[in-house]
Amino acid sequence: MEIIGNQKIQSFFDDTPNAQSTSNTAIRSGKGHPVSTFVELAKKVAELQFLNRDYVLLFRGQTHDHKNRKGNSSLRPTLFRSSAPGKNPTSAMLQERFKRLSEAEQLFILMYAKESLLGADRLKRHRLLRWSILQHYGVAVTPLLDFTHSLRIAASFASQHEEDEAYVFVIGVPNLSGAVTASSEAGLQIVRLSSSCPPSAMRPHLQEGYLLGEYPEIANFEQTSDYRHSEMDFGRRLVAKFRFAPMTFWKSDTFPKVAVKALYPTGSRDPLEQLMHAIKTQLLPTDT
């Protein structure tokens, strides 16, 4: 994918109080801009959207700021991550992961059709839609990465474990259109999860989820040789990085943290979650 902002972008950088002109690399290498409350975060994100009007902003909440070898924030799909910090997955790991993903897809197609859920034909035809659902429900790792259009959802995900510090990453993407947005200029594909899942699946709709991947998509292990690992990193689209203390961040009763049971509805509230669990139990376990 292309690096955002060959021209300068406007962002809140580390401890400076006001937005300023900076670069993607400077944002990634910094420690993140501190915010004390959700209201403060929301106001600063609103300013970012006004200042960077050529981009749509999407959000990802994490409990840690994972770094690459150069010490820059790294936002890679799990498929392209290694368990060893700063390392890339081996060829054997990647082959095994793509194999498991293919097996999960075949099970998904068969079992989804049996459940008579809406959209079976569309999911059978479009790999990217299958990947987005398998990724979102944690069945298999894919070349996609989860984001959300909801700042409150992202901050709630980051606050789940109430660590001393949590992070919200803000990325800039091209204008969104339809269920899948493909941009050859940015090298991105963006899947709107609510348009991929049946309406009975509450989780993706409540989370306002989006899945991002390379364009053209990396469909198998052989295609990974066409890319450098540094290219398959959504840190290249980072507009801002915010850090906060979850224990004191949610002070306002007006904007409380979204509860875990609301982020992850289960059972009869989300029949697709039950189907995904059944698929996961049929897949052979893997150490990679």
N, C-alpha and C positions, 0 to 999 in steps of 0.2 A: 504494500500500500504506500501511497505517497505521504510524505511528511507534511503536516499542516503548517500553514503560515510561512511560506518562503518569503512573503512580506511579514513584517512584524505583527504580532497579535497583542491584544490588550488583556492583561491579566493582573490578579493580585499575587504578588510574588513574596514569599516568605513573610518577614515581619514588617514590610512596608505597608502603611495604612491605606494608601490609595492605589487604584489601578494604574498600571503603567505599561508602556510599550516594552515587549520582551520577546523571547523566542521559545520555541518548543523545547529545545535542549536545556535552556536555563530553568524552565518550569520543572522538567523531569529530574534535573540534578539537585534542585532545591529541596528543603525539608518540608515544604508545604506551608500554606498561609493559615494561621490559627484563627479559629472562630469560636466564640464562647456559647452561642445559642443557635437554635434552628432559625429563628427570625433573622439573626445577623447573616447566617449563611444564605437564606433565601433572598435577602436584599442584595447581597454581593453577586449572586448568580444572576439576578435580574439585571444588574449593571453590566455583567459580562455579556449577556445576550444582547443588550442594547449596543455595546461597544463593538461586538463581533457579529454584526448583523448578517454577514454572508453565510453563517453556519447555524445549523440547528444543534442545540446542546443536549447531550444525553449523559447519564450519570451512572456511576458504579461505586458502591460502598464496600470497603474492605477493612478488616481489622489490622492489616499490615501494609506497609509500602514495600513491595518486593522490588529489588534492584537487579539490574543486569551487571555484566562484568565491568562496565564503565561507571557504575554507581548511579545510573539513571533509572527512574521508575519504569517498570516493565509490566505491561498488561497483555499477557499472552493467553490464548486459549489453552486449556489444560492439556490438550493433545500434544502441544509443542513445548510443554514444560518438563523439566527434570526435577526429581525429588531433591537433588543436590543443588544448593543455592549457587547461582551464577553459572550453572552448567546447562548444556543442551542435551535433550534426550538422545540416546543411541539409536542407530538404525534398527536394531532388534526391537527396541521399545516402540518405535514408530510403526514398524510392520505389524506388531502384535496389536497395537491400538487400532489401526485401520482394519485389521481382520475382525476384531471384536465389534467395531462399528458396523461393518458390513453384515455380520450375523444379527446384530440388533435390528438393523433395517429390515431384514427379511422377516424376522419374527413380528416386527411392528406391522408390516403390510398385511400379514396373514391374520393376526389377532385383532387388528383394528377393523378389518372387514367383517369378521365374525361378530363383533359387538354392534354392528350396524350404526356406528356413529357417523355424523355428518362429515362430508369432505373426504371420503375414502378414495375416490377416483383422483382427486387433486393430490393427495398425499402419495399415492402410488406413482404419479408422474413426476413429482418434483422432489428431488433429493434434498434440496435446501430446507424445505418445509419439514421433512422427516428429521433431519439433523437438528433443527431448532427445537423440536419437541423432545427428542431424546436427550439433548443437552440440558434443556430447562428442567427436566425431571430427574437428571442425574443417572440415566440408564447407561450411557456410554459417553466417553469424551469425544469431541468433534473439533473440526477446525473453526468453530464459532465461539464467541464470547458473549456472556449475558450483560446487558445494560438495561436501564429503565428510563422512561421519560418523566418519572416522578422523583423529584428531589427528596421528598419525605420518605419514600420507599427505600431509596439508596442509603440515606442516613440511618434508617432503621436497620437495614442489613448490616451496616458497619457497626452498629451498637449492640448487636445480639449478645455478645459475650462480655460486654461492659469492661473491656480492657482499659488500661490507663490512657490509651490514645487510639483513635480510629480515623479513617480517611474517607473522603468522598472525592472521586476523580471525575473531572468534567472533560468530555471530549467534544470536538466539533465535527459534524458530519454534513454532507450536502443536504439540500432540501429533500424531505421525505415525500414519496408519492406511492400510494397503493400498498399492497401487502408486502411486496419486495421492491426495494429501491436498489438499482445497480448503477454504479458510477465508474466508468472506465477511467475518467480523469483522476479520481481519488483512489482507484484501485480497491473499492469497497462494495460489498453487498450488505443490505440492511433488511432484516426480516422483522415485520411487525407481528409479534407473537399472537396477538388477539385475532389476527386474520388467518392464522394457520391452524388454530385449535377450535374444536366445536364449542358452541356457546355454553354447554353443560360443564366445561372445564373451567372452574372458577379461578384457579391459581394464576394462570397467565394474564387473565383479564384484570384481576385485582392488583397484580404487580406492575401492570403497564410495561410489560417486558418487550425488549428488542434484542435480536441476536445479530451480531456483526461478524462478517467473514471477508476473506479476500475475494477480489474480482479480477480475473476468472477464479472460480472456486478451486481449491486444492482437493481433488476427488479421491486420490489414492497415494500410497507411499511413493510411487515412482515420481509423482509431480513435485514432491518436496525438494528434489534436487534442483528444481528450477528457481528456488527462492533461497535467499540467505535467511538465517534464523532471525536476524535483526529486522527484516522486513515484515515478519509475521507477528508484529507487536503493536497493539493499539495505543501504546505510549506515544507513538508517532503522531497521534491525533489529539494529544493532551492540550487543553486550553487552560486548565487550572487544577491545582491540587490543594484541597483543604484538609486540615487536621483539627481534631477536637477531642475533648474528654467526655466520653459517653455518660459518666456518672452525673455530670452537671449540665450537659448540653440541652436536655429536654426540660427546661425550667417552665416553659409556658404551657398552661392547660389548654390553650387554644390549638396548639400543634403538638399533641402527645406522640410518643414513639408508637409505631404500628406494632401490635403484638405478634409474637411468633406464630400463634395459631391462625392469625389473619393472613400472614405472609405465606403460610403453608397449610391451606385447608386440605383436609384428608377425608377419607371414607366417602359417604354418600354425597358430600358437598363437592366432590371432584372425582367423577368416575374415571377420568383419564389418568388420574394418579394411581388408581387401582390397577388399571391396565398396564401402566408403566412398571409397577411393582411386579406384576406377573411376568413381564418380559425379562426384567432384571434377574429374577430367580431362575429363569431357564438358561441364562447365559453362563458359560463356564467362568469360574473366577480367574482373575489374572493378577500378577504381581506388578504389572507395569501400568 
